[in-house]
Amino acid sequence: MIRPARDSDRPGIAALQVASWRLAYAGELDPAYLAAGLARDLDAHWRDQPIGQQDVVLVAEEDGELAGFIAVWDGAPPHIDNLHVDPARRSRGLGARLMRAAARAMAERGRDGAHLWVVSSNTRAIAFYRRLGGKISGQKQIDLFGTPAPATRIDWPTLAPLLGR
């Protein structure tokens, strides 16, 4: 089941992101930080993260547990800030379903198009976004809680590929 996130989901959202980052960014971030500091920082981030009425934050539940989430901040175009799936539940289509659900919600808000930044070493994610119709459109350095990392921009000029059109 995919549904809008509630405030009570924030700790679970942080935990999903921690689990995902520990796998995806093991080569990018200091192992000691991944082991301890990351959870602290993401707990604080999600506790304090403002979510506006036009933003889209959805969670996926399986068997009563959070299995994944997506966070899209409203803008021109909307910015897909996070998409994370429980590592034990990857490669079963949940990420694609979250992307489609978020695209529907953005379209309902009158938006067409989206973009995201992904750490360039996360080739698995880049391939996933490209399979969903995203186009590589740029590079820059981003900050991962104090650690600079090269990132790749992925654009969807229109939401049609995400909506299955």
N, C-alpha and C positions, 0 to 999 in steps of 0.2 A: 504494500500500500504506500502510495506517495501522497503526502499531505503538507500543508504549510507548517513551518516550524513554530513551536511555542517557546516561550521563555524557559520553560522547564527542560527543553531539549538542549540548551546551551552547553551543559557539562558533557553530554553525550556527543554533541557536534565536535567539541574540543578533543575528546578522546579519539574519535574517528580520524580527525586530522593528524593527531599525534601518531597513531598507528600507521597511517599512510605515509607521512613524512619520514618516519623511521626507516621505512623500506626505500622510498623513492630518493631520499637525499642523504643516504649513508655515506656517499662519496663527496658530498658537498659540505656537510656540517660536521663540526667536531663531535666525535663519539660521546664525550662526556656531556656535551650540551644535549645531544639527542637522548641520552639516558635520563637526564634529570631536568635541565633547564627548559627544554622545549615544552614539556607538559605544563610547567608553571606559567610560561609566557602565553601559550595558547589558551589556557584556562582564563587568564586575565583578559586576553584579547576578546574572547567570545562573551565573557561576562559583561564587558563594557562596550561591545560593538553596537552602535546605533543601527537600527533597521527601520528605514522609512516605509511609508505606505506604498510607494511605487517600487520598492526593492522586492526581490523574489528570493526567499529562503525556504527551500523545501527539504523534507527528510523522507527517506524510504525506511519503512519498517518491515521486518520479516520475523515472524514468530515472537512478536512483542518487543523486539530489540531494534535499535537504530542500526541500519545496515549501510546507509550512505546519506549524503546530503549535497546540496548545491546552493551556492549563494551568488546572486546576481544583483549588482548595485545599479540603480537606474542612472541613465545618462544618455548621451548622444554620441555613439551607440552605448547600449548597456554593457557593463563590464562584468564578465563572469570571473568572480574572484576566487571561488573555490568549487571544486568537484572532487569529492572523496568517497570511496567505497571501502567498506571493511575489507582488508586484504584477504580474508578467508572467503569472501563472497565475490571476488573479482572474476572477470571473464564469463559472466553469466548474463550480461545485457543490462545490468542495473544502472551503470553509468549512462548508457545511451537512453534508457527510459527517463532518468533524471534530466538529461539534457533536453529531451522532447517535452517533458512536463514544464520545464523552465521556459522553453521557447514558446509554448502555448500561453503561459502566463504573461510573458513579455508582449506577445501579439495582442492579448486581451487588453493590455495597457497602451496599445497603440504604437508599440515599438516594432521596428523591422531592422534587424541586424544586431550583431553583438561582437565582442572581442574578448580576448584573454591574453595573459602573459603566462608562460610556462617555463620553468627552468630548462635550459637547453639540453642538459644532460639527461632529462627525463624523456628519452626517446620513445618509450612505451606510450606515454601520454600524448606526445606529438603525433604519433602514428594513429592513435585513437581519434584525436580531433580531426585529423585529415580524412579519416574514413567517414566522419560525420559531415564532410563538406567544407571544413575550415581551410583557409588559405594562409600560408606563412606570409607575413607582410613586414616583418621588421625584427630588429635585435636591440637589446639594451641591457645594462646592468641593473639588477634589482637588489633589494636588501632583504635578506632572510634573517630577521632578528639580529642584525649586526654583522652578518656575513654577506659580502657581495657575491653575486652569482650572475652569469650571463643568462639572459632569458630571450625567448622567441615569442613574438606576437603572432597570434592566430586570429583571423578575421572571418566573420560571416557577414558579407555585405547585405544579405537578406536572410531571414530566418527560414526560408523555404526548405533548404536541405535538412535542417533540424526538425522541421514539421513533416518531413516525408513527402514534400511536393517536388 
